[in-house]
Amino acid sequence: MDQKKYAKLEQGITPKPPILKNCIKAFLVGGAFCLVAQFIALFYMTFFDFTERTASNPTVATMIFISMLLTGFGLYKKIGQIGGAGASVPITGFGNAVVSAAIEHKSEGYVLGVGGNIFKLAGSVILFGVFSAFLVALVKTILVKLGVVSW
Amino acid sequence: MIRQLLPILCILLLLSGCVPNEFTVENQTGEDANEAENLLKKDDRIKGAAALFYEDHLIVGVRVKTFDRFNKRKIAKELEKKLKETYPDLSVFVSADSKILTETNKLILKDDAKGIKKKIHYLISLSEEET
């Protein structure tokens, strides 16, 4: 059996993933996270001195904190099973990636286990986030210096 | 349990969107406030506003329509320019931030005039914060 034949056979047997259904689920779960975050932002705006613009930072911190708690209690993986990308793309997925890696490597000790592996999954997020932020800032600085846009 | 609560939750969430959008103008100066009210009502990108004239200040919080929120800062700037032309004697401040809108509404409903000026200055400094 050559490679092409095998690929054809494999494609015939593998069940087709329900893409549309998954998309709808991810949309709903991701939307639910955003709804909760919106309420938290509203809470910060109503009871503290945050404006719409400044409320985003404490909201993000709170959402990460909630997702870390949910990961520790083992509830986030259940949400992730239903939501798929809807649970991993928002900022809550970042908190989940950090804490689940820490829990996984706890048995190897706190320094080399937890400390060395805590950013195993989230490290790429941080690296490429910082790098793309740098690129965008560079482009914007050049555009501002040229007088195309203003800050 | 969750299945029973879900419809109730949905209805509550849908209804919570029904916040009254209205135009409130409070005038505590000798200026003519009608012009500001007309200007705000004429703009079809705005669905609600609160304006407070106090001593030499005019503070306006506006709620822009959902899809105009992308340009909300630009809209606020435009309105501020127009209002400044109408009231050259007042120091005008317009913001599309919902915090400013709710706080302006609170100031309008406030009974005693003590500390209103301080609060207005505080709101202006609050809206200038970037992070």
Interface residues (C-beta under 8 A of the other chain):
Chain A: L35 M45 T46 D49 F50 T51 E52 R53 T54 A55 N57
Chain B: L13 D97 S98 K99 I100 T102 L126 S127 E129 E130 T131
